């Protein structure tokens, strides 16, 4: 059964059971800066799960476009996708467990004609927050699932919440037995050996988890369900991977035809990331260096790298987008309408990345020259990491080029640095998902970075002996105190301001390193009161213009700062001057 048929059957089935079909919300959440993308069908419905009246009533069904990027680096294997479609039905204080389970069973066995003997289900085992879900288990038994295929698990498996806070509750999940042999006597739906594949989740949302971790009852008992379309299509079509279904096959095959290298992982990455990038762009996403824009940038860059790896002419990108629009237009008619803008955004970003690669190659050549002069035969991990971090130069490209030039590469140190770097960005994005960086913090973060640039510009324009004496930041402005024996002239102020703006324009990367305090000082990192810092310090480096010991936080690229202007320069105390400055768009 094709994906479009599954979707239509689903919406028709629930419509026939009294549900109103609502359109998919955009991938980019409206009025919700706290999440990067819509990650589940329930997300746009949160106010109604909490009790607000939905204009369409208490029974809702839809297909929802979703992006989940936690596993972006896993894409290329036989199952991970960043973009996927979730089919869902909701009871907003209407039916509860019995009816939800009855409908799920009927849809799976009658509409999709799944053999009931291949179905297993899981229910919540119970704990201090909610009882063992015997109601769900009984409903499954009544529907036709024998007891030995009803499993009970704890919160790790059978409790659902988006993030840390919000509506939540025990869930019951449906699994299809693929017929593969059990990996051990204990193999069950919670095992990821591949025997059992999760196909649908019914969450019984009658609780609310607050920030402090406490759980309370919601005003109403809701049902929130989610069924992944691509996975269901794959199973019903008897395919091993989602890349073998009709939504991906035309592009996968075209890539095979165009490629000079046979690499299925790269073909999957290009196929997956191109679809995700197209869907995000169609819903208004644009590449940038922060948040959702950065996710889109990463997707397009990774795709470009793998097109290169396959040795496919990058000018083919536009044709691949045409082919995808043709393939997906029935599911997503918006792609037809947005085709030109999608092309423009993705091709422009690809071109930018090609330039980044060229710059990185120049830097790489310098590294090689130096290594040759020093009679080295190995490119060390730190250098590979720096090329990656400062110029966005991918390590696999460094590795290929190094080998071509007869060098060995040392990846252990690189892997260590890369893992630390990833961990930092992961923590960053989790934070973002949990609470959302308030606008205010984004603004103060920018000002933090601006103080580093101002400090560096003063040294450059006026004197190396200038040192920071203090600073104060609000969302509105920054204040910066520094040692200086004279009032700055208008010309000096102008030069300082211009230099900061020049660095902003250059979009310099801001990178973070952790090191021993002595090493930081040794390496020339600036700091205000060295004795105040612990033995391990974080050092922020901005391109080649600034290096300071600092606790952060900072932006990732200076381009995010906007325009810098000095508003005032005055005396603060003897030998100390004070600058007030603002950032604007
Ligand atoms: N919210 C649940 C999920 O994402 C069910 O829709 O799995």
Boltz pocket constraint, residues with backbone or C-beta under 6 A from the ligand:
constraints:
  - pocket:
      binder: B
      contacts: [[A, 39], [A, 40], [A, 41], [A, 42], [A, 88], [A, 160], [A, 201], [A, 202], [A, 203], [A, 224], [A, 225], [A, 226], [A, 227]]
      max_distance: 6.0
